[in-house]
Amino acid sequence: MADDSQLLPHRNAIDAIDQQILQLMNQRAQHARAIGELKGTGVVYRPEREAQVLQRIKQINTGPLPDESVARLFREIMSECLAVERPLTIAYLGPQGTFTQLAAMKHFGHAAHTVACPTVDESMRLVEARQADYVVAPIENSTEGSVGRTLDLLVNTPLKVCGEVVLRIHHHLLCQHNHMNDLQVVYAHAQALAQCQRWLAKNLPENVRCVAVSSNGEAARLASEQSHAAAIASQAAAEIYQLHKLASNIEDEPNNTTRFLVLGYQDTTPSGTGDKTSLIVSAPNRAGTLHRLIAPFTQAGISLTKFESRPSHTGLWEYVFFIDIEGHHLDANIQAALNELRDVTGFVKVVGSYPMAVI
């Protein structure tokens, strides 16, 4: 075991480095403040700029810290520097401890002010009324597919997608005590129940009911108030509601991942790091419709990363199509494809172009 004389030089070096880091972070914050003063009352958050910074940091990182850790550290530094300009307010599906809140904190950092809302609808309305700057909303899960309510809301909202977040989802079974014998009910969001259905069928006593609620955070809140209840929720929810873990990582798929969209009132410019564009399209229900929707993109060599239909709620057997493509809507080939698409469809909405998530 090393003695103090061997450790002391390293500790002194770390102290000196910490001082340099602190000085440099404050210098960075001063430049952020100066930028804020130059912008005046304009937009302070530029997702394309943040994507450029994070991609550059990952490219120049030489280790031993992994790229993901370095990106996370710089995300927090940018969050604190942005708060020097003006703290952001982010709406999310609450209550505290939901995966949507975790996604908001991953994307905007801990300096942002997060506001819990009872539904995705309410979280979007808060931003539409300009009572919050941005909303983070779940859009799809790698196991259970798209979140229908979010898709439906995108059709009519004036908000634009300006970012995306990808979050690995680990579900835990939480309750007030350390045993399953007294359980009568398990609360969770419907998607979480579906994502854990094999584990639940194998491990829960037969008499335990599974009840869907509005969010996993709400499930944890209910479990904290009921001695015979458990919740499927996150590590953060366990800490917030002071619940014990009966079991960890109970999701059926080990790579279970959820994608979230960030929406606000601003447009983004091309990031140069890789962008996506989200579209909503409607077309008459007749033979060849799908071909006519896809042809402009395939002919232009544009990659589709999502293509999904939903009932339009305007007529029987009428549908709208949700399409994600690679590239920015200002790119010349995408503008040409969109013009061609408008000639063969009844409705084309560019929901937004935004940098791809920096994992």
C-alpha positions, 0 to 999 in steps of 0.5 A: 500500500502506498504511503502519504509521501508517494500520494502527496505529489499526485494530490498536489497536482490534482489540487493545481489542476482543479484550480486551473479547471475552476479558472477556465470554467469561470472564463467560459462563463464570462464569454457565455455572459458576453454572448448573452448580452450581444444576443439581447432578448434573442434565443439563448439556447442553440441546439446545433451549436451544442451538438457541434461542441459535444461532437468536437469534444468527443473527437479530440478526447484522448482518454482515459475518460470515455467519450460518453463521460466527457460529453456528459461533463461538458453538457453540465458545463454548458448548462451552467454557462447557459444559466449565466445568460438565462436559466431555461425552464423545461416542461416534462411528463411528471411527477418527479422521477420519471424517465422524461425528467431524466431525459430533460436533465440529460439534454439540458443539464442540472442548471435547467429548471424542470417543471412537472406536468400531469400529462404530455398534453399539459407539458406541451400546452405550457410551452405553447403558452410560453410559460416554459421554454421547451418541452421534452416528450417521449416519442418511441421505445425500442421495445414497444414502439411509438408513443401514440399520444405524442404523435397525435399532439405533433399534428396540431401543435405550433411547436417545432422539434429542435432536438432529440434525446436517447435514454437507456431505460432500466426499470426497477421494482420499488416498494416501502419494504424488502419483500414481495409477500405482502404485495397486492398491486404494481403500478407503472406506465402502460409501456413500462408494464409491457417492457417488463411483462415477461419478468412480471409473469415469471416473478410476481405472485399470482394474486398481484394486480398490475395497474397502468398509471400516467407515468412511472413517477406517479407509480412511485408516488403511489407506492410511497403512500401504500404499504401493499403497493410496488412501482416500476420506476427509475433509480431516481424515483427510488431516491426521491420517494425513498423506496427500496429496490425489490429487483433491479433491471427488470426490463425484458430487453437489455438494450431497452431505449426510449427516444424523446423529442425536444420542442420549442418555438425556434428553428435550428440551422444545419449543425454539420454534425448530422441532422434529422427532419421530422415530417407529418404527411397526409394523402388520399387513401388510394392505390399507390399512396405509399409509393408516392410518399416514399418516391421523392426521398428514394429518388433523391437518395435521402434515408428514411429513419422512421415511417409510421401511420396513425388514424387522422381522426378526421374520417374513417380509414383516413391516416396521417404518416409520420416520417423521419429523414436524415438531413436538414430541411434547408438542404437543397436535396431535401427541399426539392424532395419536399416540393415534389411531395407537396405536389402529390399529397394533401398536407405536408408539415415540417415538424422540425429539423434538429441535430441527431442525439449525441449519445 
